[in-house]
Amino acid sequence: MTPGPRNLITDVPGLKVGNAHCEKTKSGVTALIPDKPALASVAIAGGAPGTRDIALLEPEQTVSAVDALVLSGGSAYGLDAGSGAQIRLAELGKGFKVGNAIVPITPTAILFDLLNGGDKSWGRTPIYREMGIKAVDNASEQFELGTAGAGFGATTADLKGGLGSASLILPQGGTVGAMIAVNALGRTTIGETPCFWAAPQEYNKEFGGLGWPADTAQIDRSVQTKYSLGTVDLTPGTNTTIGIVATDLILTKAEAKRIAIAAHDGYARAIWPAHTPMDGDLLFVISTGKRKMQDPIAELLELGAYAAQTVSRAIARGVYCAAAYPDDTVPTWKDHHAS
């Protein structure tokens, strides 16, 4: 098996991604937009999520497809990004039509980046609605990783976070991709080493090719978080890793929900600790429905396993690709581990 040609979630046919950010605020928005309305579901495993239009993604609910999935910084203020994406998609004629009305469906998840050194003095006009509009307009099959989009202001316990993505061609020909905004309470690297917890999942040195530390017996396995390292208060909602898994395999909403649950294993393999009471860890799953499974039981099992692997890789790539900006509160991986 190999990654897709871009090693991005857009290797799944029928998807585009747009990023927008504000350097002054140190925050941003990412929108994933299917060419046609696409089936989606969600699984939340963290204790402090921030969301919009999430209940409609449950298998028992009526809505069958979405027009975009939006990831945003800004904590609860960032939920306005879903509104901006919705408004722009409506202008483009995309959405659920009821008579003369059109309502784009744009479920949104947010992460907390309000204490990252950026200027958040926006008064009565938070910037997220406008960034949601720009993210839709910037949608393309190619997009930037690291300090970009929803990951622009993200941090982990000891390093800058970021927006990561990865893909994989499945054994029976389908594609799975992941896109993650990494803003975790925990750490993505092992102790004081430059090695990523996701190392066993890596392809083609996509996040440095360092593998495991040479002496695993010396690894510090204590739980070290933003709180224990003194970089942020241990408050519910002040962290959160959010992301999207995509596939071209035809899924039901119940199957998409099951894949979302399975793919959360990728968080646990790439972040230590993950799924804490203070993180709002969330994963959307979206299916463009372009490929029928020939062996549904086996292919669904494989999809869940490889989705988790791809999520882990995307997390490491997001941190690995982060870039330094003035007034950062933590260093980038490349600056901290330059040698």
SULRA-V766832 format. One record per residue. RES is the residue in three letters. SS is DSSP state (a for helix, b for strand, c for the rest). PHI is phi in radians with two decimals (* if undefined). D_FIRST is the distance of its C-alpha to the first C-alpha in Angstrom with 2 decimals. Layout:
res & ss & phi & d_first
RES & SS & PHI & D_FIRST
RES & SS & PHI & D_FIRST
This chain:
res & ss & phi & d_first
MET & c & * & 0.00
THR & c & -2.46 & 3.78
PRO & c & -1.10 & 7.08
GLY & c & -1.19 & 9.43
PRO & c & -1.07 & 12.20
ARG & c & -1.70 & 14.52
ASN & c & 0.97 & 12.48
LEU & c & -2.32 & 15.21
ILE & a & -1.03 & 16.02
THR & a & -1.32 & 17.46
ASP & a & -1.20 & 14.20
VAL & c & -1.26 & 15.17
PRO & c & -1.04 & 17.70
GLY & c & 1.66 & 21.29
LEU & b & -2.19 & 21.39
LYS & b & -2.33 & 23.30
VAL & b & -2.28 & 24.17
GLY & b & -2.17 & 27.52
ASN & b & -1.98 & 28.83
ALA & b & -2.56 & 32.48
HIS & b & -2.66 & 34.24
CYS & b & -2.25 & 37.70
GLU & c & -1.13 & 38.17
LYS & c & -1.08 & 41.62
THR & c & -1.43 & 40.46
LYS & c & 1.02 & 37.15
SER & b & -2.73 & 35.32
GLY & b & -2.92 & 33.18
VAL & b & -2.42 & 31.48
THR & b & -2.25 & 28.11
ALA & b & -2.13 & 27.92
LEU & b & -1.78 & 24.96
ILE & b & -2.21 & 26.33
PRO & b & -1.35 & 24.98
ASP & c & -1.06 & 26.41
LYS & c & -2.24 & 27.92
PRO & c & -0.88 & 28.88
ALA & b & -2.26 & 25.92
LEU & b & -1.15 & 25.87
ALA & b & -2.64 & 25.45
SER & b & -2.53 & 26.24
VAL & b & -2.71 & 26.47
ALA & b & -2.39 & 26.68
ILE & b & -1.97 & 28.91
ALA & c & -2.06 & 28.77
GLY & c & -1.54 & 30.94
GLY & c & -1.58 & 34.70
ALA & c & -2.45 & 35.79
PRO & c & -1.40 & 33.97
GLY & c & -2.27 & 35.36
THR & b & -2.53 & 34.54
ARG & b & -2.42 & 35.88
ASP & c & 0.97 & 35.49
ILE & c & -1.60 & 33.20
ALA & a & -1.02 & 35.15
LEU & a & -1.18 & 34.52
LEU & a & -1.49 & 30.80
GLU & c & -1.18 & 31.60
PRO & c & -1.00 & 30.93
GLU & c & -1.45 & 34.68
GLN & c & -1.54 & 35.60
THR & c & -1.35 & 36.41
VAL & c & -1.05 & 34.47
SER & c & -1.80 & 31.48
ALA & c & -2.70 & 29.82
VAL & b & -2.08 & 29.81
ASP & c & -1.77 & 30.39
ALA & b & -2.90 & 28.85
LEU & b & -2.13 & 27.65
VAL & b & -2.11 & 29.37
LEU & b & -1.99 & 28.81
SER & b & -2.52 & 31.86
GLY & c & -1.38 & 33.65
GLY & c & 1.64 & 37.33
SER & a & 0.92 & 37.51
ALA & a & -1.08 & 39.52
TYR & a & -1.05 & 40.70
GLY & a & -1.20 & 37.16
LEU & a & -1.10 & 37.31
ASP & a & -1.08 & 39.30
ALA & a & -1.07 & 36.10
GLY & a & -1.10 & 35.27
SER & a & -1.16 & 38.73
GLY & a & -1.09 & 38.25
ALA & a & -1.07 & 35.00
GLN & a & -1.09 & 36.83
ILE & a & -1.09 & 39.81
ARG & a & -1.19 & 37.88
LEU & a & -1.10 & 35.79
ALA & a & -1.09 & 39.10
GLU & a & -1.08 & 40.54
LEU & c & -1.50 & 37.67
GLY & c & 1.42 & 38.47
LYS & c & -1.84 & 35.42
GLY & c & 2.63 & 36.03
PHE & b & -1.39 & 37.50
LYS & b & -1.69 & 40.67
VAL & b & -2.31 & 43.84
GLY & c & 1.08 & 46.79
ASN & c & -1.55 & 47.28
ALA & b & -1.61 & 45.21
ILE & b & -2.38 & 41.57
VAL & b & -2.27 & 39.65
PRO & c & -1.11 & 36.11
ILE & c & -1.74 & 34.18
THR & b & -2.32 & 32.71
PRO & b & -0.97 & 31.82
THR & b & -2.36 & 31.88
ALA & b & -2.27 & 31.11
ILE & b & -2.18 & 32.70
LEU & c & -2.17 & 32.53
PHE & c & -1.68 & 35.54
ASP & c & -2.35 & 36.04
LEU & c & -1.42 & 39.84
LEU & c & -2.07 & 40.62
ASN & c & -1.78 & 38.40
GLY & c & 1.71 & 41.24
GLY & c & -1.46 & 41.21
ASP & c & -1.51 & 44.31
LYS & c & -1.79 & 44.24
SER & c & -1.48 & 47.84
TRP & c & -1.59 & 47.08
GLY & c & 1.05 & 50.06
ARG & c & -1.54 & 50.08
THR & c & -2.24 & 47.36
PRO & c & -0.96 & 43.93
ILE & c & -1.50 & 41.53
TYR & a & -1.26 & 38.62
ARG & a & -1.05 & 39.79
GLU & a & -1.17 & 39.91
MET & a & -1.18 & 36.52
GLY & a & -1.08 & 35.10
ILE & a & -1.10 & 36.67
LYS & a & -1.13 & 35.32
ALA & a & -1.08 & 31.75
VAL & a & -1.10 & 31.90
ASP & a & -1.16 & 33.42
ASN & c & -1.56 & 30.76
ALA & c & -1.06 & 27.83
SER & b & -2.75 & 25.28
GLU & c & -1.33 & 21.62
GLN & c & -1.88 & 21.90
PHE & c & -2.70 & 23.36
GLU & c & -1.43 & 24.24
LEU & c & -1.91 & 22.84
GLY & b & 1.43 & 24.93
THR & c & -1.41 & 28.62
ALA & c & -2.74 & 28.28
GLY & a & 0.90 & 28.99
ALA & a & -1.11 & 29.27
GLY & a & -1.60 & 28.15
PHE & c & -1.06 & 30.94
GLY & c & -1.92 & 33.25
ALA & c & -1.33 & 30.95
THR & b & -2.41 & 31.49
THR & c & -2.02 & 30.37
ALA & c & -1.03 & 32.74
ASP & c & -2.28 & 32.90
LEU & b & -2.40 & 30.84
LYS & b & -1.12 & 30.39
GLY & c & -1.53 & 27.72
GLY & b & 2.90 & 26.14
LEU & b & -1.66 & 23.82
GLY & b & -2.11 & 20.11
SER & b & -2.65 & 17.09
ALA & b & -2.81 & 13.30
SER & b & -2.54 & 10.62
LEU & b & -2.69 & 7.12
ILE & b & -1.43 & 6.09
LEU & c & -1.35 & 6.75
PRO & c & -0.97 & 6.59
GLN & c & -1.82 & 9.92
GLY & c & 1.85 & 9.67
GLY & c & -1.31 & 11.07
THR & b & -2.32 & 10.56
VAL & b & -2.20 & 11.63
GLY & b & -2.37 & 13.44
ALA & b & -2.41 & 16.02
MET & b & -2.44 & 19.19
ILE & b & -2.27 & 21.49
ALA & b & -1.72 & 25.02
VAL & b & -1.67 & 25.49
ASN & c & -2.41 & 29.15
ALA & c & -1.44 & 29.09
LEU & c & -1.15 & 32.13
GLY & c & -1.58 & 30.17
ARG & b & -2.04 & 28.25
THR & c & -1.78 & 24.66
THR & b & -1.94 & 25.40
ILE & c & -1.60 & 26.60
GLY & c & 0.97 & 30.37
GLU & c & -1.64 & 31.76
THR & c & -1.45 & 28.75
PRO & c & -1.46 & 26.42
CYS & c & -1.38 & 23.40
PHE & b & -1.57 & 21.44
TRP & c & -0.99 & 21.19
ALA & c & -1.42 & 17.57
ALA & a & -0.87 & 16.85
PRO & a & -1.12 & 14.71
GLN & a & -1.63 & 12.15
GLU & c & -1.24 & 12.12
TYR & c & -2.07 & 9.75
ASN & c & 0.96 & 11.72
LYS & c & 0.94 & 15.07
GLU & c & -1.22 & 14.98
PHE & c & -2.34 & 17.96
GLY & c & 1.82 & 19.62
GLY & c & 1.12 & 17.60
LEU & c & -1.48 & 20.54
GLY & c & 1.15 & 19.06
TRP & c & -1.46 & 21.71
PRO & c & -1.02 & 25.43
ALA & c & -1.09 & 26.84
ASP & c & -2.05 & 29.35
THR & a & -1.20 & 28.01
ALA & a & -1.16 & 31.48
GLN & a & -1.65 & 32.93
ILE & c & -1.19 & 30.72
ASP & c & -1.37 & 32.92
ARG & c & -1.73 & 31.76
SER & c & -1.21 & 34.55
VAL & c & -1.41 & 33.93
GLN & c & -2.07 & 34.47
THR & c & -2.24 & 34.50
LYS & c & -0.96 & 36.08
TYR & c & -1.22 & 39.21
SER & c & -1.20 & 39.44
LEU & c & -1.58 & 38.79
GLY & c & 1.37 & 41.48
THR & c & -1.68 & 39.60
VAL & c & -2.86 & 40.21
ASP & c & -1.17 & 42.18
LEU & c & -1.47 & 40.54
THR & c & -2.14 & 41.17
PRO & c & -0.94 & 39.26
GLY & c & 1.56 & 37.39
THR & c & -1.64 & 37.30
ASN & c & -2.41 & 33.57
THR & c & 1.77 & 30.58
THR & c & -1.90 & 26.86
ILE & b & -2.19 & 26.02
GLY & b & -2.95 & 22.94
ILE & b & -2.38 & 21.11
VAL & b & -1.89 & 17.93
ALA & b & -2.27 & 17.26
THR & b & -2.59 & 15.54
ASP & b & -1.62 & 16.44
LEU & b & -1.21 & 16.73
ILE & c & -1.26 & 20.44
LEU & c & -2.24 & 21.74
THR & c & -1.49 & 25.26
LYS & a & -1.09 & 26.69
ALA & a & -1.13 & 26.76
GLU & a & -1.17 & 23.06
ALA & a & -1.09 & 22.38
LYS & a & -1.07 & 24.72
ARG & a & -1.08 & 22.93
ILE & a & -1.15 & 19.55
ALA & a & -1.06 & 21.57
ILE & a & -1.12 & 23.02
ALA & a & -1.10 & 19.81
ALA & a & -1.18 & 18.24
HIS & c & -1.07 & 21.32
ASP & a & -1.00 & 19.94
GLY & a & -1.11 & 17.93
TYR & a & -1.12 & 21.41
ALA & a & -1.16 & 22.68
ARG & a & -1.50 & 19.95
ALA & a & -2.08 & 20.53
ILE & c & -2.30 & 24.28
TRP & b & -2.26 & 27.17
PRO & c & -1.50 & 29.04
ALA & c & -2.09 & 27.47
HIS & c & 1.00 & 29.03
THR & c & -1.42 & 32.51
PRO & c & -1.09 & 35.71
MET & c & -1.71 & 35.97
ASP & c & -1.71 & 32.50
GLY & c & -1.89 & 31.82
ASP & c & -0.90 & 28.09
LEU & b & -2.51 & 26.80
LEU & b & -2.35 & 23.68
PHE & b & -1.47 & 23.86
VAL & b & -2.21 & 21.40
ILE & b & -2.25 & 21.65
SER & b & -2.10 & 20.51
THR & b & -1.42 & 21.13
GLY & b & 1.10 & 21.33
LYS & b & -1.76 & 20.01
ARG & b & -2.42 & 17.88
LYS & c & -1.45 & 19.37
MET & c & -1.29 & 17.64
GLN & c & -1.48 & 18.25
ASP & c & -2.31 & 18.12
PRO & a & -0.97 & 19.24
ILE & a & -1.17 & 19.59
ALA & a & -1.17 & 16.22
GLU & a & -1.23 & 14.37
LEU & a & -1.18 & 16.64
LEU & a & -1.06 & 16.03
GLU & a & -1.11 & 12.23
LEU & a & -1.05 & 12.97
GLY & a & -1.08 & 15.40
ALA & a & -1.15 & 13.35
TYR & a & -1.32 & 10.42
ALA & a & -1.10 & 13.29
ALA & a & -1.08 & 15.03
GLN & a & -1.07 & 12.32
THR & a & -1.20 & 12.12
VAL & a & -1.07 & 15.91
SER & a & -1.02 & 16.28
ARG & a & -1.11 & 14.47
ALA & a & -1.10 & 16.64
ILE & a & -1.07 & 19.69
ALA & a & -1.09 & 19.36
ARG & a & -1.13 & 18.82
GLY & a & -1.07 & 21.92
VAL & a & -1.29 & 24.05
TYR & a & -1.06 & 22.79
CYS & c & -1.58 & 23.63
ALA & c & -1.08 & 27.03
ALA & c & -2.04 & 30.09
ALA & c & -1.41 & 33.65
TYR & c & -2.35 & 36.55
PRO & c & -0.97 & 40.24
ASP & c & 1.19 & 41.38
ASP & c & -1.04 & 38.00
THR & c & -1.55 & 38.65
VAL & c & -2.44 & 35.76
PRO & b & -1.37 & 34.01
THR & c & -1.38 & 30.57
TRP & a & -1.02 & 27.94
LYS & a & -1.17 & 28.40
ASP & a & -1.25 & 32.19
HIS & a & -1.32 & 32.34
HIS & c & -2.10 & 29.96
ALA & c & -1.03 & 30.68
SER & c & -1.36 & 31.38
